[in-house]
């Protein structure tokens, strides 16, 4: 389930806004707040002046081909392709299936809870678990099957990794709901890696992991207590001519909607009590907020009190009946939830930086080798290497005016993706420091601060400067900006 639940941003110190620069070819002075002319200030913290070069393209950029190969399969490239080689190196790592990895531990704890608490008629687990489905999905799977309209902003190239116009790396595990329901499953868990273009900081990464849960009910299953009391004839899943309200869909009776919602919230409250250590549900403080997802109604986000704060844990809701109808389950109602494994692992194990999940350092991985998946564990920092900071500032063209690179618009996610591609996991965060549009020229100036920190060793200024200069070079060639270095 695609949910917009993110961990709280790290508090950043107040940073003085850098001065504004005129673009190349114009006056190099700065207009200060009092209207006086001042000399420009350089947006750099390290001396990373790059040498003059006549190279017209980034040296590290691989040659373009007409195909994208993912997990051994070749897909045709087209004008929508934006997946990068850097991202493709993450496909197939499957951290959620790596034994004793912290993401694997969270996944296994959730599985153990559902296996132990929900048992079928013959003693076998009611929920089946699926954690090895390919992250390559069709656009129809990722969006259309979930009733996400064609003009929904969540489909933008700036937010997703497209292999081509019809194929992409899944943005949420909900992309597989339809196929699993169509296969005849009524209760299942689904875990996998998902991919989204996003900002760069300690809690955001272009690849993360989700776990999905779905349960469907026939009328006899949903109304089981009332059936035993002889009230079966009075209770129905569906009604004709109904209307949609904040509490139900037009196809559902109010009784069916309320019972499905009650079962969903009870199930998730028990899960959170299990994960956060409470023996009884009442020992965990939970609150629900109304939300919106295109594929559930009513929809909710669940928060749990964690220490002195409220932590957003998951999104959930009663499944849209149109989704079930299209999957061949028109005689049933259901609920679904989705949660982020990194979010839970960072909270449960006190992991401070999302990049650590991708570390191969045994000092990190060995901490999670446990004899029992339920054994308590808390991450112990093994080092804190110093950060190195560099600022990058550049001019964008005025609206309607094309830059030298042919780009008339700028998306921050394009810049973040470029930084990720060049800097990889050396980059700890990217923060916008200054955004200024000159009132007369219409030129817009941006300044970003890039913080570099290796998770396993101390970086040198020389190697950081090499990376930073390549970011500057590629920003000019790929994004068409005019640098101020």
SEROTI-201353 format. One record per residue (C-alpha): residue number from 0; chain; x, y, z; residue in three letters. Coordinates in nm, 2 decimals. Example, Ala and Ser with C-alpha at 12.3 -4.5 7.8 and 13.67 -1.06 7.14 Angstrom:
BEGIN
PT    k  c      px      py      pz    r
PT    0  A    1.23   -0.45    0.78  ALA
PT    1  A    1.37   -0.11    0.71  SER
// end
This chain:
BEGIN
PT    k  c      px      py      pz    r
PT    0  A    0.00    0.00    0.00  UNK
PT    1  A    0.15    0.33   -0.10  UNK
PT    2  A    0.13    0.55    0.20  UNK
PT    3  A    0.28    0.89    0.28  UNK
PT    4  A    0.41    0.81    0.62  UNK
PT    5  A    0.76    0.94    0.67  UNK
PT    6  A    0.98    0.96    0.98  UNK
PT    7  A    1.01    1.31    1.13  UNK
PT    8  A    1.28    1.53    0.97  UNK
PT    9  A    1.60    1.57    1.16  UNK
PT   10  A    1.62    1.92    1.31  UNK
PT   11  A    1.86    2.13    1.11  UNK
PT   12  A    2.04    2.44    1.25  UNK
PT   13  A    1.93    2.77    1.12  UNK
PT   14  A    2.14    2.86    0.82  UNK
PT   15  A    2.21    3.21    0.70  UNK
PT   16  A    2.07    3.26    0.35  UNK
PT   17  A    2.36    3.30    0.11  UNK
PT   18  A    2.37    3.60   -0.11  UNK
PT   19  A    2.22    3.63   -0.45  UNK
PT   20  A    2.43    3.62   -0.77  UNK
PT   21  A    2.37    3.75   -1.12  UNK
PT   22  A    2.39    3.49   -1.39  UNK
PT   23  A    2.70    3.45   -1.61  UNK
PT   24  A    2.73    3.72   -1.87  UNK
PT   25  A    2.56    3.97   -1.64  UNK
PT   26  A    2.69    4.19   -1.36  UNK
PT   27  A    2.87    3.97   -1.10  UNK
PT   28  A    2.77    4.20   -0.81  UNK
PT   29  A    2.50    4.12   -0.56  UNK
PT   30  A    2.20    4.33   -0.47  UNK
PT   31  A    2.17    4.33   -0.09  UNK
PT   32  A    1.85    4.37    0.11  UNK
PT   33  A    1.91    4.74    0.15  UNK
PT   34  A    1.95    4.79   -0.22  UNK
PT   35  A    2.32    4.85   -0.22  UNK
PT   36  A    2.56    4.66   -0.44  UNK
PT   37  A    2.79    4.42   -0.27  UNK
PT   38  A    3.05    4.17   -0.39  UNK
PT   39  A    2.92    3.81   -0.44  UNK
PT   40  A    2.98    3.54   -0.18  UNK
PT   41  A    3.08    3.20   -0.30  UNK
PT   42  A    2.86    2.91   -0.19  UNK
PT   43  A    3.14    2.68   -0.10  UNK
PT   44  A    3.27    2.54    0.23  UNK
PT   45  A    3.56    2.35    0.08  UNK
PT   46  A    3.79    2.46   -0.19  UNK
PT   47  A    3.67    2.25   -0.48  UNK
PT   48  A    3.75    2.47   -0.77  UNK
PT   49  A    3.74    2.24   -1.07  UNK
PT   50  A    3.98    2.28   -1.36  UNK
PT   51  A    3.87    2.41   -1.69  UNK
PT   52  A    3.76    2.13   -1.92  UNK
PT   53  A    3.64    2.10   -2.28  UNK
PT   54  A    3.47    1.77   -2.20  UNK
PT   55  A    3.11    1.81   -2.32  UNK
PT   56  A    2.97    1.52   -2.12  UNK
PT   57  A    3.00    1.35   -1.78  UNK
PT   58  A    3.30    1.11   -1.78  UNK
PT   59  A    3.12    0.86   -1.56  UNK
PT   60  A    2.81    0.84   -1.77  UNK
PT   61  A    2.77    0.50   -1.94  UNK
PT   62  A    2.70    0.49   -2.31  UNK
PT   63  A    2.33    0.50   -2.40  UNK
PT   64  A    2.17    0.18   -2.53  UNK
PT   65  A    1.83    0.10   -2.66  UNK
PT   66  A    1.75   -0.14   -2.38  UNK
PT   67  A    1.73   -0.15   -2.00  UNK
PT   68  A    1.83   -0.49   -1.84  UNK
PT   69  A    1.68   -0.57   -1.51  UNK
PT   70  A    1.72   -0.91   -1.33  UNK
PT   71  A    1.83   -1.06   -1.66  UNK
PT   72  A    1.54   -0.93   -1.87  UNK
PT   73  A    1.58   -0.67   -2.14  UNK
PT   74  A    1.32   -0.39   -2.18  UNK
PT   75  A    1.31   -0.14   -2.46  UNK
PT   76  A    1.41    0.21   -2.37  UNK
PT   77  A    1.19    0.50   -2.48  UNK
PT   78  A    1.14    0.87   -2.40  UNK
PT   79  A    0.99    0.79   -2.06  UNK
PT   80  A    1.29    0.59   -1.94  UNK
PT   81  A    1.45    0.75   -1.63  UNK
PT   82  A    1.58    0.46   -1.42  UNK
PT   83  A    1.95    0.49   -1.36  UNK
PT   84  A    2.23    0.24   -1.35  UNK
PT   85  A    2.29    0.34   -0.98  UNK
PT   86  A    1.94    0.24   -0.89  UNK
PT   87  A    1.95   -0.08   -1.10  UNK
PT   88  A    2.25   -0.20   -0.88  UNK
PT   89  A    2.01   -0.21   -0.59  UNK
PT   90  A    1.76   -0.44   -0.76  UNK
PT   91  A    1.80   -0.79   -0.65  UNK
PT   92  A    1.97   -0.71   -0.32  UNK
PT   93  A    1.65   -0.81   -0.14  UNK
PT   94  A    1.75   -0.69    0.21  UNK
PT   95  A    1.42   -0.81    0.35  UNK
PT   96  A    1.53   -1.17    0.27  UNK
PT   97  A    1.88   -1.14    0.40  UNK
PT   98  A    1.89   -1.35    0.72  UNK
PT   99  A    1.96   -1.15    1.03  UNK
PT  100  A    1.94   -0.82    0.85  UNK
PT  101  A    1.73   -0.57    1.06  UNK
PT  102  A    1.47   -0.55    0.78  UNK
PT  103  A    1.45   -0.92    0.78  UNK
PT  104  A    1.40   -0.93    1.15  UNK
PT  105  A    1.10   -0.69    1.14  UNK
PT  106  A    0.95   -0.89    0.85  UNK
PT  107  A    0.99   -1.21    1.04  UNK
PT  108  A    0.84   -1.07    1.36  UNK
PT  109  A    0.53   -0.96    1.16  UNK
PT  110  A    0.50   -1.30    1.00  UNK
PT  111  A    0.54   -1.48    1.33  UNK
PT  112  A    0.27   -1.27    1.48  UNK
PT  113  A    0.02   -1.34    1.20  UNK
PT  114  A    0.11   -1.71    1.18  UNK
PT  115  A    0.06   -1.74    1.56  UNK
PT  116  A   -0.26   -1.54    1.60  UNK
PT  117  A   -0.46   -1.63    1.29  UNK
PT  118  A   -0.50   -2.00    1.22  UNK
PT  119  A   -0.72   -2.16    0.96  UNK
PT  120  A   -0.97   -2.44    1.01  UNK
PT  121  A   -0.71   -2.72    0.99  UNK
PT  122  A   -0.45   -2.55    1.21  UNK
PT  123  A   -0.24   -2.40    0.93  UNK
PT  124  A   -0.17   -2.03    0.91  UNK
PT  125  A   -0.46   -1.82    0.77  UNK
PT  126  A   -0.22   -1.57    0.61  UNK
PT  127  A    0.02   -1.68    0.34  UNK
PT  128  A    0.35   -1.48    0.30  UNK
PT  129  A    0.51   -1.37   -0.03  UNK
PT  130  A    0.84   -1.19   -0.04  UNK
PT  131  A    1.01   -1.28   -0.37  UNK
PT  132  A    0.79   -1.11   -0.63  UNK
PT  133  A    0.98   -0.91   -0.90  UNK
PT  134  A    0.99   -0.54   -0.85  UNK
PT  135  A    0.94   -0.49   -1.22  UNK
PT  136  A    0.57   -0.43   -1.28  UNK
PT  137  A    0.35   -0.28   -1.54  UNK
PT  138  A    0.22    0.08   -1.51  UNK
PT  139  A   -0.13   -0.08   -1.51  UNK
PT  140  A   -0.04   -0.29   -1.21  UNK
PT  141  A    0.12    0.00   -1.02  UNK
PT  142  A   -0.15    0.26   -1.09  UNK
PT  143  A   -0.46    0.15   -1.30  UNK
PT  144  A   -0.54   -0.16   -1.10  UNK
PT  145  A   -0.55    0.05   -0.79  UNK
PT  146  A   -0.78    0.32   -0.94  UNK
PT  147  A   -0.50    0.58   -0.95  UNK
PT  148  A   -0.62    0.81   -1.23  UNK
PT  149  A   -0.40    0.91   -1.52  UNK
PT  150  A   -0.37    1.27   -1.41  UNK
PT  151  A   -0.27    1.18   -1.05  UNK
PT  152  A    0.05    1.35   -0.94  UNK
PT  153  A    0.18    1.03   -0.80  UNK
PT  154  A    0.24    0.90   -1.16  UNK
PT  155  A    0.49    1.18   -1.24  UNK
PT  156  A    0.83    1.08   -1.38  UNK
PT  157  A    0.98    1.30   -1.12  UNK
PT  158  A    0.85    1.07   -0.84  UNK
PT  159  A    0.90    0.73   -1.00  UNK
PT  160  A    1.15    0.51   -1.18  UNK
PT  161  A    1.02    0.42   -1.53  UNK
PT  162  A    1.18    0.16   -1.74  UNK
PT  163  A    0.96    0.27   -2.03  UNK
PT  164  A    0.61    0.41   -2.07  UNK
PT  165  A    0.45    0.07   -1.98  UNK
PT  166  A    0.69   -0.07   -1.73  UNK
PT  167  A    0.84    0.06   -1.41  UNK
PT  168  A    1.00   -0.04   -1.08  UNK
PT  169  A    0.71   -0.07   -0.83  UNK
PT  170  A    0.64    0.23   -0.61  UNK
PT  171  A    0.45    0.03   -0.36  UNK
PT  172  A    0.38   -0.34   -0.28  UNK
PT  173  A    0.01   -0.27   -0.35  UNK
PT  174  A    0.10   -0.32   -0.72  UNK
PT  175  A    0.06   -0.70   -0.66  UNK
PT  176  A   -0.28   -0.69   -0.48  UNK
PT  177  A   -0.48   -0.77   -0.79  UNK
PT  178  A   -0.27   -1.06   -0.91  UNK
PT  179  A   -0.27   -1.23   -0.56  UNK
PT  180  A   -0.64   -1.19   -0.51  UNK
PT  181  A   -0.70   -1.31   -0.87  UNK
PT  182  A   -0.50   -1.63   -0.78  UNK
PT  183  A   -0.76   -1.71   -0.51  UNK
PT  184  A   -0.59   -1.58   -0.20  UNK
PT  185  A   -0.82   -1.44    0.07  UNK
PT  186  A   -0.55   -1.35    0.33  UNK
PT  187  A   -0.19   -1.27    0.26  UNK
PT  188  A    0.12   -1.08    0.36  UNK
PT  189  A    0.35   -0.93    0.10  UNK
PT  190  A    0.70   -0.78    0.14  UNK
PT  191  A    0.93   -0.63   -0.11  UNK
PT  192  A    1.16   -0.35   -0.22  UNK
PT  193  A    0.99   -0.04   -0.36  UNK
PT  194  A    1.14    0.25   -0.56  UNK
PT  195  A    1.07    0.63   -0.55  UNK
PT  196  A    1.26    0.93   -0.65  UNK
PT  197  A    1.28    1.16   -0.34  UNK
PT  198  A    1.48    1.40   -0.14  UNK
PT  199  A    1.80    1.31    0.04  UNK
PT  200  A    1.83    1.30    0.41  UNK
PT  201  A    1.87    1.05    0.70  UNK
PT  202  A    1.52    0.90    0.66  UNK
PT  203  A    1.48    0.90    0.28  UNK
PT  204  A    1.63    0.66    0.03  UNK
PT  205  A    1.53    0.59   -0.33  UNK
PT  206  A    1.49    0.22   -0.24  UNK
PT  207  A    1.30    0.11    0.07  UNK
PT  208  A    1.09   -0.19    0.18  UNK
PT  209  A    0.72   -0.23    0.25  UNK
PT  210  A    0.50   -0.50    0.39  UNK
PT  211  A    0.14   -0.53    0.28  UNK
PT  212  A   -0.15   -0.72    0.44  UNK
PT  213  A   -0.48   -0.81    0.28  UNK
PT  214  A   -0.78   -1.00    0.42  UNK
PT  215  A   -1.11   -1.07    0.24  UNK
PT  216  A   -1.44   -1.18    0.39  UNK
PT  217  A   -1.74   -1.36    0.26  UNK
PT  218  A   -2.07   -1.27    0.42  UNK
PT  219  A   -2.06   -1.58    0.64  UNK
PT  220  A   -1.71   -1.50    0.76  UNK
PT  221  A   -1.78   -1.13    0.83  UNK
PT  222  A   -2.11   -1.19    1.01  UNK
PT  223  A   -2.01   -1.51    1.18  UNK
PT  224  A   -2.12   -1.41    1.53  UNK
PT  225  A   -2.45   -1.29    1.40  UNK
PT  226  A   -2.50   -1.60    1.19  UNK
PT  227  A   -2.46   -1.81    1.50  UNK
PT  228  A   -2.74   -1.60    1.66  UNK
PT  229  A   -2.98   -1.66    1.37  UNK
PT  230  A   -2.96   -1.30    1.23  UNK
PT  231  A   -2.82   -1.40    0.89  UNK
PT  232  A   -3.12   -1.29    0.69  UNK
PT  233  A   -3.09   -0.94    0.82  UNK
PT  234  A   -2.72   -0.88    0.73  UNK
PT  235  A   -2.58   -0.83    0.38  UNK
PT  236  A   -2.24   -0.73    0.24  UNK
PT  237  A   -2.38   -0.52   -0.04  UNK
PT  238  A   -2.67   -0.29   -0.12  UNK
PT  239  A   -2.80   -0.15   -0.45  UNK
PT  240  A   -2.86    0.22   -0.48  UNK
PT  241  A   -2.64    0.30   -0.19  UNK
PT  242  A   -2.44    0.62   -0.16  UNK
PT  243  A   -2.09    0.69   -0.06  UNK
PT  244  A   -2.04    0.86    0.28  UNK
PT  245  A   -1.73    0.92    0.49  UNK
PT  246  A   -1.80    0.59    0.66  UNK
PT  247  A   -1.88    0.35    0.36  UNK
PT  248  A   -1.86    0.29   -0.01  UNK
PT  249  A   -2.18    0.31   -0.22  UNK
PT  250  A   -2.17   -0.07   -0.28  UNK
PT  251  A   -2.13   -0.17    0.09  UNK
PT  252  A   -2.39   -0.18    0.36  UNK
PT  253  A   -2.31    0.02    0.67  UNK
PT  254  A   -2.29   -0.30    0.88  UNK
PT  255  A   -2.04   -0.46    0.64  UNK
PT  256  A   -1.82   -0.15    0.63  UNK
PT  257  A   -1.82   -0.10    1.01  UNK
PT  258  A   -1.74   -0.47    1.08  UNK
PT  259  A   -1.46   -0.47    0.82  UNK
PT  260  A   -1.32   -0.15    0.97  UNK
PT  261  A   -1.35   -0.29    1.33  UNK
PT  262  A   -1.16   -0.61    1.23  UNK
PT  263  A   -0.89   -0.41    1.05  UNK
PT  264  A   -0.82   -0.18    1.35  UNK
PT  265  A   -0.83   -0.47    1.60  UNK
PT  266  A   -0.58   -0.67    1.39  UNK
PT  267  A   -0.34   -0.38    1.35  UNK
PT  268  A   -0.36   -0.28    1.72  UNK
PT  269  A   -0.26   -0.64    1.81  UNK
PT  270  A    0.02   -0.62    1.56  UNK
PT  271  A    0.16   -0.29    1.71  UNK
PT  272  A    0.13   -0.43    2.06  UNK
PT  273  A    0.34   -0.73    1.95  UNK
PT  274  A    0.60   -0.52    1.78  UNK
PT  275  A    0.64   -0.25    2.05  UNK
PT  276  A    0.66   -0.50    2.33  UNK
PT  277  A    0.32   -0.47    2.50  UNK
PT  278  A    0.17   -0.80    2.62  UNK
PT  279  A   -0.18   -0.65    2.62  UNK
PT  280  A   -0.34   -0.42    2.36  UNK
PT  281  A   -0.41   -0.15    2.62  UNK
PT  282  A   -0.04   -0.12    2.70  UNK
PT  283  A    0.02    0.05    2.36  UNK
PT  284  A   -0.13    0.39    2.30  UNK
PT  285  A   -0.27    0.41    1.95  UNK
PT  286  A   -0.46    0.68    1.76  UNK
PT  287  A   -0.62    0.68    1.42  UNK
PT  288  A   -0.65    0.97    1.17  UNK
PT  289  A   -0.86    0.98    0.86  UNK
PT  290  A   -0.67    0.97    0.54  UNK
PT  291  A   -0.71    0.92    0.17  UNK
PT  292  A   -0.58    0.65   -0.07  UNK
PT  293  A   -0.74    0.59   -0.41  UNK
PT  294  A   -0.78    0.22   -0.35  UNK
PT  295  A   -0.94    0.22    0.00  UNK
PT  296  A   -1.24    0.39    0.16  UNK
PT  297  A   -1.27    0.47    0.44  UNK
PT  298  A   -0.89    0.51    0.49  UNK
PT  299  A   -0.68    0.57    0.80  UNK
PT  300  A   -0.33    0.63    0.92  UNK
PT  301  A   -0.22    0.47    1.24  UNK
PT  302  A    0.01    0.64    1.49  UNK
PT  303  A    0.16    0.49    1.80  UNK
PT  304  A    0.30    0.67    2.10  UNK
PT  305  A    0.68    0.60    2.10  UNK
PT  306  A    0.85    0.76    2.39  UNK
PT  307  A    0.72    1.11    2.41  UNK
PT  308  A    0.63    1.14    2.04  UNK
PT  309  A    0.37    1.00    1.81  UNK
PT  310  A    0.51    0.78    1.53  UNK
PT  311  A    0.33    0.73    1.21  UNK
PT  312  A    0.33    0.35    1.15  UNK
PT  313  A    0.11    0.26    0.86  UNK
PT  314  A   -0.18    0.34    0.63  UNK
PT  315  A   -0.48    0.12    0.58  UNK
PT  316  A   -0.85    0.10    0.49  UNK
PT  317  A   -1.14   -0.09    0.35  UNK
PT  318  A   -1.06   -0.20    0.00  UNK
PT  319  A   -1.24   -0.03   -0.28  UNK
PT  320  A   -1.49   -0.28   -0.42  UNK
PT  321  A   -1.39   -0.19   -0.78  UNK
PT  322  A   -1.04   -0.33   -0.70  UNK
PT  323  A   -1.19   -0.66   -0.58  UNK
PT  324  A   -1.44   -0.67   -0.87  UNK
PT  325  A   -1.16   -0.64   -1.12  UNK
PT  326  A   -0.97   -0.92   -0.95  UNK
PT  327  A   -1.26   -1.16   -0.95  UNK
PT  328  A   -1.36   -1.13   -0.59  UNK
PT  329  A   -1.69   -0.94   -0.64  UNK
PT  330  A   -1.86   -1.15   -0.37  UNK
PT  331  A   -1.63   -1.04   -0.09  UNK
PT  332  A   -1.52   -0.73    0.10  UNK
PT  333  A   -1.18   -0.67    0.24  UNK
PT  334  A   -0.92   -0.46    0.41  UNK
PT  335  A   -0.56   -0.38    0.34  UNK
PT  336  A   -0.27   -0.21    0.52  UNK
PT  337  A    0.09   -0.12    0.42  UNK
PT  338  A    0.38   -0.03    0.64  UNK
PT  339  A    0.75    0.07    0.59  UNK
PT  340  A    1.00   -0.18    0.72  UNK
PT  341  A    1.28    0.08    0.75  UNK
PT  342  A    1.05    0.31    0.95  UNK
PT  343  A    0.98    0.04    1.20  UNK
PT  344  A    1.34   -0.09    1.21  UNK
PT  345  A    1.48    0.26    1.27  UNK
PT  346  A    1.24    0.31    1.56  UNK
PT  347  A    1.26   -0.04    1.71  UNK
PT  348  A    1.64   -0.08    1.68  UNK
PT  349  A    1.74    0.29    1.72  UNK
PT  350  A    1.91    0.30    1.37  UNK
PT  351  A    1.99    0.67    1.30  UNK
PT  352  A    2.06    0.67    0.93  UNK
PT  353  A    1.87    0.49    0.65  UNK
PT  354  A    2.19    0.44    0.45  UNK
PT  355  A    2.31    0.19    0.72  UNK
PT  356  A    2.06   -0.07    0.59  UNK
PT  357  A    2.27   -0.10    0.28  UNK
PT  358  A    2.60   -0.13    0.46  UNK
PT  359  A    2.80   -0.45    0.43  UNK
PT  360  A    3.01   -0.36    0.73  UNK
PT  361  A    3.01   -0.65    0.98  UNK
PT  362  A    3.02   -0.41    1.26  UNK
PT  363  A    2.67   -0.32    1.17  UNK
PT  364  A    2.53   -0.66    1.04  UNK
PT  365  A    2.68   -0.86    1.33  UNK
PT  366  A    2.47   -0.67    1.58  UNK
PT  367  A    2.15   -0.83    1.44  UNK
PT  368  A    2.26   -1.19    1.44  UNK
PT  369  A    2.02   -1.32    1.71  UNK
PT  370  A    1.92   -1.66    1.83  UNK
PT  371  A    1.56   -1.56    1.83  UNK
PT  372  A    1.39   -1.30    1.60  UNK
PT  373  A    1.20   -1.17    1.90  UNK
PT  374  A    1.52   -1.11    2.11  UNK
PT  375  A    1.56   -0.74    2.20  UNK
PT  376  A    1.84   -0.56    2.02  UNK
PT  377  A    1.94   -0.19    2.00  UNK
PT  378  A    2.19   -0.06    1.75  UNK
PT  379  A    2.53    0.04    1.90  UNK
PT  380  A    2.71    0.31    1.69  UNK
PT  381  A    3.05    0.18    1.60  UNK
PT  382  A    3.19    0.51    1.49  UNK
PT  383  A    3.09    0.86    1.39  UNK
PT  384  A    3.29    0.99    1.11  UNK
PT  385  A    3.30    1.36    1.05  UNK
PT  386  A    3.09    1.52    0.77  UNK
PT  387  A    3.23    1.73    0.49  UNK
PT  388  A    3.01    2.00    0.34  UNK
PT  389  A    3.00    2.16    0.00  UNK
PT  390  A    2.75    2.41   -0.14  UNK
PT  391  A    2.65    2.42   -0.51  UNK
PT  392  A    2.47    2.72   -0.65  UNK
PT  393  A    2.34    2.78   -1.00  UNK
PT  394  A    2.11    2.98   -1.21  UNK
PT  395  A    1.79    2.86   -1.37  UNK
PT  396  A    1.64    3.04   -1.68  UNK
PT  397  A    1.34    3.26   -1.64  UNK
PT  398  A    1.00    3.10   -1.71  UNK
PT  399  A    0.96    3.05   -2.08  UNK
PT  400  A    1.33    3.11   -2.15  UNK
PT  401  A    1.54    2.80   -2.24  UNK
PT  402  A    1.87    2.73   -2.09  UNK
PT  403  A    2.18    2.62   -2.29  UNK
PT  404  A    2.10    2.26   -2.21  UNK
PT  405  A    1.75    2.29   -2.36  UNK
PT  406  A    1.58    2.26   -2.02  UNK
PT  407  A    1.31    2.52   -1.96  UNK
PT  408  A    1.20    2.37   -1.62  UNK
PT  409  A    1.37    2.24   -1.31  UNK
PT  410  A    1.26    1.97   -1.07  UNK
PT  411  A    1.43    1.93   -0.74  UNK
PT  412  A    1.40    1.55   -0.77  UNK
PT  413  A    1.60    1.56   -1.09  UNK
PT  414  A    1.88    1.73   -0.90  UNK
PT  415  A    1.85    1.49   -0.61  UNK
PT  416  A    1.87    1.20   -0.85  UNK
PT  417  A    2.17    1.34   -1.02  UNK
PT  418  A    2.35    1.38   -0.68  UNK
PT  419  A    2.25    1.02   -0.59  UNK
PT  420  A    2.38    0.89   -0.92  UNK
PT  421  A    2.72    1.06   -0.88  UNK
PT  422  A    2.77    1.05   -0.51  UNK
PT  423  A    2.59    0.74   -0.41  UNK
PT  424  A    2.59    0.66   -0.04  UNK
PT  425  A    2.86    0.91    0.03  UNK
PT  426  A    2.59    1.17    0.03  UNK
PT  427  A    2.42    1.20    0.37  UNK
PT  428  A    2.18    1.49    0.29  UNK
PT  429  A    2.10    1.76    0.04  UNK
PT  430  A    1.93    2.08    0.17  UNK
PT  431  A    1.80    2.37   -0.02  UNK
PT  432  A    1.97    2.68    0.14  UNK
PT  433  A    1.86    2.96   -0.08  UNK
PT  434  A    1.59    3.01   -0.35  UNK
PT  435  A    1.59    3.36   -0.50  UNK
PT  436  A    1.43    3.50   -0.82  UNK
PT  437  A    1.55    3.84   -0.93  UNK
PT  438  A    1.26    4.08   -0.97  UNK
PT  439  A    1.39    4.24   -1.29  UNK
PT  440  A    1.57    3.97   -1.48  UNK
PT  441  A    1.34    3.68   -1.38  UNK
PT  442  A    1.64    3.46   -1.32  UNK
PT  443  A    1.61    3.22   -1.04  UNK
PT  444  A    1.91    3.12   -0.82  UNK
PT  445  A    1.93    2.81   -0.61  UNK
PT  446  A    2.19    2.70   -0.36  UNK
PT  447  A    2.20    2.35   -0.22  UNK
PT  448  A    2.42    2.22    0.06  UNK
PT  449  A    2.55    1.87    0.01  UNK
PT  450  A    2.67    1.69    0.32  UNK
PT  451  A    2.91    1.40    0.26  UNK
PT  452  A    2.98    1.13    0.52  UNK
PT  453  A    3.10    0.78    0.48  UNK
PT  454  A    2.94    0.53    0.71  UNK
PT  455  A    3.26    0.32    0.75  UNK
PT  456  A    3.56    0.55    0.72  UNK
PT  457  A    3.68    0.91    0.72  UNK
PT  458  A    3.65    1.09    0.39  UNK
PT  459  A    3.92    1.32    0.26  UNK
PT  460  A    3.86    1.66    0.11  UNK
PT  461  A    4.03    1.55   -0.21  UNK
PT  462  A    3.79    1.26   -0.28  UNK
PT  463  A    3.49    1.47   -0.18  UNK
PT  464  A    3.60    1.75   -0.42  UNK
PT  465  A    3.63    1.50   -0.70  UNK
PT  466  A    3.27    1.39   -0.65  UNK
PT  467  A    3.14    1.74   -0.60  UNK
PT  468  A    3.30    1.87   -0.92  UNK
PT  469  A    3.14    1.59   -1.11  UNK
PT  470  A    2.80    1.69   -0.96  UNK
PT  471  A    2.86    2.04   -1.08  UNK
PT  472  A    2.96    1.92   -1.43  UNK
PT  473  A    2.66    1.69   -1.47  UNK
PT  474  A    2.42    1.95   -1.33  UNK
PT  475  A    2.53    2.18   -1.62  UNK
PT  476  A    2.52    1.92   -1.89  UNK
PT  477  A    2.21    1.72   -1.78  UNK
PT  478  A    1.99    1.99   -1.62  UNK
PT  479  A    2.10    2.28   -1.83  UNK
PT  480  A    2.18    2.51   -1.53  UNK
PT  481  A    2.45    2.78   -1.52  UNK
PT  482  A    2.68    2.72   -1.24  UNK
PT  483  A    2.83    2.97   -0.99  UNK
PT  484  A    3.14    2.81   -0.86  UNK
// end
